[in-house]
Amino acid sequence: MSDLHTEWTVEVKTLSPLHIGTGDELMLGYDLVSHRGRTYRVNEDALLDAMLVRAEAEGASAVNRVLMGRPAAELLTAADFDDPALFRYVLTGSPTKREGKIPEQIKDVHDHPYLPGSSLKGALRTVLAWSFYARQKRRPDLGRLRRSRSWAAQDLERNIFGQDPNHDVLRALHVQDSAPLPEADALRLEQVQVYPGGTPVEVEAVRPGIAFHLTIAVDEYGFQDEAARQLGWQGKRAWLGQLVALGKEHARRRLSTEVEFFKAHSGPQATLGFYAALVKQVLEGELAEDEFLLQVGWGTGWESKTLGSGLLRQDDDAFERLLSEYRMTKERNREPGDPFPKSRTLALRSGEPALPLGWVRVKLVGFVPGEEPEVALPQPKARPGPAPGPSRRPEDLRPGEVVEGRVRKIASFGVFVDVGLGHDGLVHISELSEESVARVEDVVRVGQRVRVKVLNVERREGKWRIGLTMKGVEAAHSAGG
């Protein structure tokens, strides 16, 4: 470790089944074949070579049968399963059906599972986003949500981490992919089910009790005085210095939410037992000072998103409008106050829902806690009084000045923003983003609060014209403190 580089050795141990997919699916009978309680991943090239050699000895008709694309399940004999050259790897467990597709677990080129650094870093990003609001006793300003579903929370995330990807503070956090797992029995064929009431499906998954090993490094240069000022990272290193403590706080909140959900459903008892064991680890000090719990990967649900429903639900009626506007659920006949989400994904044991997916214990060897991050607690709200008129006039604005306003009207050519002067300013569509914008509605929505920079102010034919931009506004705000 040097003054400009901090490194932690990391162990991530699975406490429940972990599925991180490739996006590809394996076909039962072709890619995967079951035999005596295990599932074999076929080595297609080796199998074809072996079958052709066998068929040539039997004659042309046998060769034709092989070349006509018969599934591996029909070509293999019981004796073939003793030949490891015919298979790439073996899964514990067997499928409950003969046909279908199985989502594939991510692996290296040698078919060894590993933990992608991006998956772990995404989960850590969720911890830091939640902590940013929890420590400051604040909630996200939902008026800053964008209209586009794909970029809805972009402004909120930029407020936490940085104005754009180049200024995102987590650029300084380098999470490597783990070393490939050496265990031959690390993978299982897991039956999983949406609880309550879902239909079981099967996925490849890393079994509980497996340890991944990797490295996390912090590039300290960006937190030095001048660099931190230019990047807008002042004070943000302290959040990384409290990563373990924040991880424990976040896990405590997540566990409380999950226990409450399953108690409301009176089970399953296996799931409640699993969570009771995790709660004991967190509350009774069974975790070491450099350890915390985290949920990673597929099947972890809305609560593990960067801005989960725990942060978004601030008012029941407004939350239902949010679900509808962004098409976050297919549920019908919802009422304000209904839980969201209404289901969880569980792995089955003995045919019954039992274990949630993706819970791991993270150990940061060599981690030394830093100073507590500074927090800006919200000020008490003043008593409501009569609405004042504009305290400033348009002529008071100066080019380059950053002000806050609310989107009052959207047009095809831009956005009219009320900046509290009694006269709206215009953000032309070309000034909405550094990126090309096809539709204004993809960036902002009526009622959204935005920060804008003054481009020009002039009076024409008795009317004030105020030109505004949203480009580079966060950079100006960060540089100004």
C-alpha positions as CSV (number, residue, x, y, z in Angstrom):
1,M,0.0,0.0,0.0
2,S,1.2,3.5,-0.9
3,D,-0.1,7.0,-0.2
4,L,-1.9,6.9,-3.6
5,H,-3.0,3.3,-3.5
6,T,-5.0,1.3,-0.9
7,E,-5.7,-2.4,-1.4
8,W,-7.8,-4.9,0.5
9,T,-7.8,-8.7,0.1
10,V,-11.4,-9.8,-0.1
11,E,-13.2,-13.0,0.7
12,V,-16.8,-13.4,-0.4
13,K,-18.5,-16.5,1.1
14,T,-21.8,-17.7,-0.2
15,L,-24.5,-18.1,2.5
16,S,-27.3,-19.0,0.1
17,P,-27.4,-20.1,-3.6
18,L,-25.8,-17.5,-5.9
19,H,-26.8,-17.1,-9.5
20,I,-25.1,-14.5,-11.7
21,G,-26.1,-15.2,-15.3
22,T,-24.5,-14.8,-18.7
23,G,-27.7,-14.0,-20.4
24,D,-27.5,-17.4,-22.2
25,E,-29.6,-20.5,-21.6
26,L,-28.6,-24.2,-21.9
27,M,-31.0,-26.7,-23.5
28,L,-32.0,-29.8,-21.6
29,G,-31.2,-32.9,-23.6
30,Y,-28.7,-31.1,-25.8
31,D,-26.4,-29.0,-23.6
32,L,-27.3,-30.6,-20.3
33,V,-28.0,-34.3,-19.7
34,S,-29.1,-35.8,-16.4
35,H,-27.8,-39.1,-15.1
36,R,-28.1,-40.7,-11.6
37,G,-28.9,-37.5,-9.7
38,R,-26.3,-35.3,-11.5
39,T,-26.5,-33.1,-14.5
40,Y,-23.7,-33.1,-17.1
41,R,-22.7,-30.2,-19.4
42,V,-22.0,-31.8,-22.7
43,N,-18.7,-31.1,-24.5
44,E,-20.2,-30.9,-28.0
45,D,-17.0,-31.3,-30.0
46,A,-15.8,-34.3,-28.0
47,L,-19.2,-36.0,-28.1
48,L,-19.5,-35.5,-31.9
49,D,-16.0,-37.0,-32.5
50,A,-16.7,-39.9,-30.2
51,M,-20.1,-40.6,-31.8
52,L,-18.7,-40.4,-35.3
53,V,-16.0,-42.9,-34.5
54,R,-18.6,-45.2,-33.0
55,A,-20.9,-44.7,-35.9
56,E,-18.3,-45.4,-38.6
57,A,-17.8,-48.8,-37.2
58,E,-21.6,-49.5,-37.4
59,G,-22.0,-48.2,-41.0
60,A,-23.3,-45.3,-43.0
61,S,-26.8,-45.3,-41.5
62,A,-25.4,-44.9,-38.1
63,V,-23.3,-41.9,-39.3
64,N,-26.4,-40.3,-40.7
65,R,-28.2,-40.7,-37.4
66,V,-25.4,-38.8,-35.6
67,L,-25.2,-36.0,-38.3
68,M,-29.0,-35.4,-38.3
69,G,-28.8,-33.5,-35.0
70,R,-30.1,-36.0,-32.5
71,P,-30.0,-34.7,-29.0
72,A,-27.1,-35.7,-26.8
73,A,-29.5,-37.4,-24.4
74,E,-30.3,-39.9,-27.2
75,L,-26.6,-40.5,-28.2
76,L,-25.1,-41.1,-24.8
77,T,-25.1,-44.5,-23.1
78,A,-24.8,-45.2,-19.4
79,A,-21.1,-46.1,-19.9
80,D,-20.4,-42.7,-21.5
81,F,-20.9,-40.9,-18.3
82,D,-17.7,-42.5,-16.9
83,D,-15.7,-40.7,-19.6
84,P,-14.9,-37.1,-18.3
85,A,-13.6,-36.1,-21.8
86,L,-17.2,-36.0,-23.0
87,F,-18.3,-33.4,-20.5
88,R,-17.2,-29.9,-19.6
89,Y,-18.4,-29.9,-16.0
90,V,-21.0,-31.6,-13.8
91,L,-23.7,-30.1,-11.6
92,T,-25.1,-31.5,-8.4
93,G,-28.8,-32.2,-8.8
94,S,-31.0,-33.2,-11.7
95,P,-33.8,-31.3,-13.5
96,T,-37.4,-32.1,-12.8
97,K,-38.3,-32.0,-16.5
98,R,-36.9,-33.5,-19.7
99,E,-37.1,-30.4,-21.9
100,G,-36.6,-26.8,-21.4
101,K,-33.9,-24.1,-20.9
102,I,-31.6,-23.4,-17.9
103,P,-30.1,-20.0,-17.3
104,E,-26.3,-20.3,-17.3
105,Q,-24.1,-19.3,-14.5
106,I,-21.1,-17.0,-15.5
107,K,-17.8,-18.9,-15.8
108,D,-14.4,-18.3,-17.3
109,V,-13.2,-19.9,-20.5
110,H,-12.3,-23.1,-18.6
111,D,-15.9,-23.4,-17.2
112,H,-14.8,-22.4,-13.7
113,P,-17.3,-20.1,-11.9
114,Y,-16.1,-16.7,-10.7
115,L,-17.6,-13.6,-9.1
116,P,-17.6,-10.6,-11.5
117,G,-16.1,-7.5,-9.9
118,S,-18.9,-5.5,-11.5
119,S,-21.6,-7.5,-9.6
120,L,-19.9,-6.9,-6.3
121,K,-19.3,-3.2,-7.1
122,G,-22.9,-2.7,-8.0
123,A,-24.0,-4.1,-4.7
124,L,-21.5,-1.8,-2.9
125,R,-22.9,1.1,-4.9
126,T,-26.4,0.3,-3.5
127,V,-24.9,0.3,0.1
128,L,-23.3,3.7,-0.4
129,A,-26.4,5.2,-2.0
130,W,-28.7,4.0,0.8
131,S,-26.2,5.2,3.4
132,F,-25.9,8.7,1.8
133,Y,-29.6,9.2,2.6
134,A,-29.8,7.2,5.8
135,R,-26.9,9.0,7.5
136,Q,-28.3,12.4,6.6
137,K,-31.8,11.4,7.6
138,R,-33.0,12.4,4.1
139,R,-35.0,10.9,1.3
140,P,-34.4,11.2,-2.5
141,D,-36.0,14.2,-4.1
142,L,-38.4,12.4,-6.4
143,G,-39.0,15.6,-8.3
144,R,-35.6,15.0,-9.9
145,L,-36.6,11.7,-11.5
146,R,-36.4,11.7,-15.2
147,R,-39.2,10.8,-17.5
148,S,-37.3,8.0,-19.2
149,R,-37.5,4.6,-17.4
150,S,-33.9,3.8,-18.4
151,W,-32.5,7.0,-17.0
152,A,-35.1,7.8,-14.3
153,A,-32.7,8.0,-11.3
154,Q,-29.7,9.3,-13.2
155,D,-29.8,12.8,-11.6
156,L,-30.3,11.3,-8.1
157,E,-27.3,9.0,-8.6
158,R,-25.2,11.9,-10.0
159,N,-26.1,13.9,-6.9
160,I,-24.5,11.2,-4.8
161,F,-21.6,9.9,-6.8
162,G,-20.7,12.6,-9.4
163,Q,-22.0,14.6,-12.3
164,D,-21.2,12.1,-15.0
165,P,-19.2,8.8,-15.4
166,N,-15.9,10.7,-15.6
167,H,-16.6,12.3,-12.2
168,D,-18.2,9.4,-10.5
169,V,-16.4,8.8,-7.2
170,L,-16.6,5.0,-7.6
171,R,-14.2,5.3,-10.5
172,A,-11.6,5.3,-7.7
173,L,-12.9,2.0,-6.4
174,H,-11.5,-0.9,-8.5
175,V,-13.1,-4.3,-7.8
176,Q,-11.4,-7.1,-9.6
177,D,-13.1,-10.3,-10.8
178,S,-12.5,-13.1,-8.3
179,A,-10.1,-16.0,-9.0
180,P,-12.0,-18.9,-10.6
181,L,-13.3,-21.5,-8.2
182,P,-11.2,-24.6,-7.9
183,E,-14.0,-26.8,-6.5
184,A,-15.4,-29.3,-8.9
185,D,-18.7,-29.4,-7.0
186,A,-19.2,-25.6,-6.6
187,L,-22.2,-25.6,-9.0
188,R,-25.7,-26.9,-8.4
189,L,-28.8,-27.1,-10.4
190,E,-31.1,-25.1,-8.3
191,Q,-34.9,-25.1,-8.4
192,V,-36.2,-21.6,-7.6
193,Q,-39.6,-20.1,-7.3
194,V,-41.3,-16.8,-7.0
195,Y,-42.9,-16.9,-3.5
196,P,-45.8,-16.9,-3.0
197,G,-47.5,-18.8,-5.8
198,G,-44.9,-18.9,-8.6
199,T,-44.0,-21.8,-10.8
200,P,-40.6,-23.4,-10.1
201,V,-37.8,-23.0,-12.6
202,E,-34.2,-24.2,-12.6
203,V,-31.0,-22.3,-12.8
204,E,-27.3,-23.0,-12.5
205,A,-26.0,-21.6,-9.2
206,V,-23.0,-21.6,-6.9
207,R,-23.9,-23.5,-3.8
208,P,-23.7,-22.1,-0.2
209,G,-20.4,-22.4,1.6
210,I,-18.2,-21.4,-1.4
211,A,-15.5,-18.7,-0.9
212,F,-14.5,-16.3,-3.7
213,H,-11.2,-14.5,-3.4
214,L,-10.4,-11.1,-5.0
215,T,-8.9,-7.7,-4.5
216,I,-10.4,-4.3,-4.0
217,A,-8.2,-1.2,-4.5
218,V,-8.8,2.5,-4.0
219,D,-7.0,5.0,-6.2
220,E,-6.3,7.7,-3.7
221,Y,-5.1,10.4,-6.2
222,G,-8.5,11.7,-6.9
223,F,-9.1,12.4,-3.2
224,Q,-6.0,14.7,-3.0
225,D,-6.8,18.4,-2.4
226,E,-6.6,19.8,-5.9
227,A,-7.8,16.7,-7.7
228,A,-10.7,16.3,-5.3
229,R,-11.8,19.9,-5.9
230,Q,-11.7,19.5,-9.7
231,L,-13.6,16.2,-9.5
232,G,-16.0,17.3,-6.9
233,W,-14.9,14.5,-4.5
234,Q,-14.2,16.6,-1.4
235,G,-15.2,14.6,1.7
236,K,-16.3,11.5,-0.3
237,R,-13.3,9.4,0.6
238,A,-14.7,9.2,4.2
239,W,-17.6,7.1,2.8
240,L,-15.3,4.5,1.5
241,G,-13.4,4.6,4.8
242,Q,-16.7,3.5,6.6
243,L,-17.6,0.8,4.0
244,V,-17.7,-2.0,6.5
245,A,-19.8,-0.1,9.0
246,L,-22.1,1.1,6.3
247,G,-22.4,-2.5,5.0
248,K,-23.5,-3.6,8.4
249,E,-26.1,-0.8,8.8
250,H,-27.5,-1.6,5.3
251,A,-27.6,-5.3,6.0
252,R,-29.5,-4.7,9.3
253,R,-32.1,-2.7,7.4
254,R,-32.4,-5.2,4.6
255,L,-32.8,-8.1,7.1
256,S,-35.4,-6.3,9.0
257,T,-37.4,-5.7,5.8
258,E,-37.1,-9.4,4.8
259,V,-38.1,-10.8,8.2
260,E,-41.1,-8.5,8.3
261,F,-42.2,-9.7,4.8
262,F,-42.0,-13.4,5.7
263,K,-43.6,-13.0,9.1
264,A,-46.5,-11.3,7.3
265,H,-46.8,-14.5,5.2
266,S,-46.3,-16.8,8.2
267,G,-43.3,-18.5,6.6
268,P,-41.9,-20.5,5.1
269,Q,-40.3,-21.6,8.3
270,A,-37.0,-22.5,6.6
271,T,-36.7,-19.0,5.2
272,L,-37.5,-17.4,8.6
273,G,-34.9,-19.7,10.2
274,F,-32.3,-18.7,7.6
275,Y,-32.9,-15.0,8.3
276,A,-32.9,-15.5,12.1
277,A,-29.4,-16.9,11.8
278,L,-28.3,-13.9,9.8
279,V,-29.9,-11.5,12.2
280,K,-28.0,-13.2,15.0
281,Q,-24.7,-12.7,13.2
282,V,-25.4,-9.0,12.8
283,L,-27.0,-8.1,16.2
284,E,-24.9,-10.4,18.5
285,G,-21.5,-9.4,17.1
286,E,-20.8,-12.7,15.4
287,L,-19.3,-10.8,12.4
288,A,-15.7,-9.7,12.7
289,E,-14.8,-6.0,12.5
290,D,-13.9,-6.4,8.9
291,E,-17.0,-8.3,7.8
292,F,-20.5,-7.5,6.7
293,L,-23.4,-9.2,4.9
294,L,-24.6,-8.3,1.4
295,Q,-27.0,-9.6,-1.2
296,V,-25.7,-10.0,-4.7
297,G,-26.8,-11.3,-8.1
298,W,-30.0,-12.5,-9.7
299,G,-33.2,-13.0,-7.7
300,T,-32.4,-10.4,-5.1
301,G,-35.4,-8.2,-6.0
302,W,-36.2,-4.5,-5.9
303,E,-34.8,-4.0,-2.4
304,S,-31.3,-4.6,-3.7
305,K,-31.5,-1.9,-6.4
306,T,-29.4,1.2,-6.1
307,L,-32.6,3.1,-5.2
308,G,-34.9,0.4,-3.7
309,S,-38.5,0.8,-2.7
310,G,-37.4,1.6,0.8
311,L,-36.0,4.9,-0.4
312,L,-38.7,5.6,-3.1
313,R,-41.7,5.0,-0.8
314,Q,-42.2,8.4,0.9
315,D,-46.0,8.7,0.5
316,D,-48.3,5.8,-0.3
317,D,-50.4,7.6,-2.9
318,A,-47.3,9.2,-4.6
319,F,-45.6,5.8,-4.6
320,E,-48.5,4.1,-6.4
321,R,-48.3,6.9,-9.1
322,L,-44.6,6.2,-9.4
323,L,-45.2,2.5,-9.9
324,S,-47.8,3.2,-12.6
325,E,-45.8,6.0,-14.4
326,Y,-42.6,3.9,-14.7
327,R,-44.4,0.6,-15.2
328,M,-42.6,-1.0,-12.3
329,T,-45.2,-3.6,-11.6
330,K,-47.8,-5.7,-13.5
331,E,-49.9,-6.1,-10.4
332,R,-53.5,-5.1,-10.8
333,N,-55.9,-3.7,-8.3
334,R,-53.2,-2.3,-6.1
335,E,-54.2,0.0,-3.2
336,P,-52.1,2.7,-1.5
337,G,-50.1,1.1,1.3
338,D,-49.8,-2.3,-0.4
339,P,-46.4,-3.9,0.0
340,F,-44.0,-3.6,-2.9
341,P,-42.7,-5.9,-4.2
342,K,-45.3,-8.5,-3.1
343,S,-43.1,-11.5,-3.8
344,R,-39.6,-12.9,-3.3
345,T,-37.5,-15.5,-5.1
346,L,-36.6,-18.6,-3.1
347,A,-34.6,-21.7,-3.8
348,L,-36.4,-24.9,-3.0
349,R,-35.3,-27.6,-0.6
350,S,-37.2,-30.9,-0.6
351,G,-39.6,-29.3,-3.1
352,E,-40.5,-26.5,-0.7
353,P,-39.5,-22.8,-0.9
354,A,-36.6,-22.3,1.6
355,L,-33.6,-20.1,0.8
356,P,-33.4,-16.5,-0.6
357,L,-30.8,-16.1,-3.3
358,G,-27.5,-14.2,-3.2
359,W,-26.6,-13.7,0.4
360,V,-22.9,-13.5,1.0
361,R,-20.5,-12.6,3.8
362,V,-17.9,-10.1,2.7
363,K,-14.5,-9.9,4.5
364,L,-12.1,-7.0,3.7
365,V,-8.8,-8.2,5.0
366,G,-6.6,-5.2,5.9
367,F,-9.4,-2.8,6.1
368,V,-8.8,0.1,8.5
369,P,-11.8,2.3,9.2
370,G,-11.4,6.0,8.5
371,E,-13.1,9.1,9.9
372,E,-16.8,9.3,10.0
373,P,-18.2,11.1,6.9
374,E,-19.6,14.6,7.4
375,V,-23.3,14.7,7.1
376,A,-25.6,17.6,6.4
377,L,-28.7,17.1,8.5
378,P,-32.0,18.6,7.3
379,Q,-33.0,21.9,8.8
380,P,-36.3,22.1,10.6
381,K,-39.1,23.3,8.3
382,A,-40.3,26.8,9.0
383,R,-44.0,27.4,9.7
384,P,-46.0,28.0,6.5
385,G,-46.7,31.7,5.9
386,P,-48.1,33.7,3.0
387,A,-46.4,32.9,-0.3
388,P,-43.9,35.6,-1.0
389,G,-43.6,37.1,-4.4
390,P,-40.3,36.9,-6.4
391,S,-37.5,38.2,-4.3
392,R,-35.3,38.7,-7.4
393,R,-35.9,40.2,-10.8
394,P,-34.7,38.9,-14.2
395,E,-32.2,41.7,-14.5
396,D,-30.5,40.4,-11.3
397,L,-29.4,37.2,-13.1
398,R,-25.9,37.0,-14.4
399,P,-24.6,34.7,-17.1
400,G,-22.9,31.6,-15.6
401,E,-25.0,31.8,-12.4
402,V,-26.5,28.5,-11.3
403,V,-30.1,28.5,-10.0
404,E,-32.7,26.0,-9.1
405,G,-36.1,25.8,-10.6
406,R,-39.1,23.6,-11.5
407,V,-40.1,22.4,-15.0
408,R,-43.4,24.2,-15.7
409,K,-43.9,23.3,-19.4
410,I,-42.4,21.0,-22.0
411,A,-42.3,21.7,-25.7
412,S,-40.8,19.8,-28.7
413,F,-37.9,22.4,-28.8
414,G,-37.1,22.6,-25.1
415,V,-38.2,23.1,-21.5
416,F,-39.7,26.2,-19.7
417,V,-38.3,26.4,-16.2
418,D,-39.8,28.5,-13.4
419,V,-36.8,29.9,-11.5
420,G,-38.8,32.1,-9.1
421,L,-38.6,35.4,-11.0
422,G,-42.1,35.7,-12.3
423,H,-40.7,34.9,-15.8
424,D,-39.9,31.4,-17.1
425,G,-36.5,30.6,-18.6
426,L,-36.0,28.4,-21.6
427,V,-33.7,25.4,-21.8
428,H,-33.4,24.5,-25.5
429,I,-33.3,20.8,-26.3
430,S,-29.7,21.2,-27.3
431,E,-28.9,22.4,-23.8
432,L,-30.5,19.6,-21.9
433,S,-27.6,17.2,-21.8
434,E,-24.1,16.7,-23.0
435,E,-25.5,13.7,-24.9
436,S,-27.8,13.9,-27.9
437,V,-31.5,14.2,-26.9
438,A,-34.2,13.0,-29.3
439,R,-37.2,13.7,-27.1
440,V,-37.4,16.2,-24.3
441,E,-39.6,13.9,-22.3
442,D,-36.7,11.4,-22.1
443,V,-34.8,13.8,-19.9
444,V,-37.2,15.8,-17.8
445,R,-40.9,15.8,-16.8
446,V,-43.3,18.6,-15.7
447,G,-42.9,19.4,-12.0
448,Q,-39.3,18.1,-11.8
449,R,-36.9,20.2,-9.9
450,V,-33.7,21.0,-11.9
451,R,-30.5,23.0,-11.5
452,V,-29.8,25.3,-14.5
453,K,-27.1,27.8,-15.5
454,V,-27.9,31.2,-16.9
455,L,-26.7,31.6,-20.5
456,N,-28.2,35.1,-21.3
457,V,-30.9,37.5,-20.1
458,E,-32.4,40.1,-22.4
459,R,-35.5,42.1,-22.8
460,R,-37.2,42.2,-26.2
461,E,-40.4,44.0,-27.1
462,G,-41.3,44.4,-23.5
463,K,-40.7,40.7,-22.6
464,W,-37.9,39.0,-20.7
465,R,-36.1,36.2,-22.5
466,I,-33.9,34.0,-20.2
467,G,-31.7,31.4,-21.8
468,L,-30.7,28.5,-19.6
469,T,-28.7,25.3,-19.9
470,M,-28.4,22.1,-17.9
471,K,-25.0,21.3,-19.3
472,G,-22.1,21.2,-16.8
473,V,-24.4,22.4,-14.0
474,E,-23.4,19.8,-11.5
475,A,-19.7,20.5,-12.2
476,A,-20.3,24.2,-11.4
477,H,-22.2,23.3,-8.3
478,S,-19.5,20.9,-7.0
479,A,-16.7,23.4,-7.6
480,G,-18.6,26.0,-5.7
481,G,-19.0,23.7,-2.7
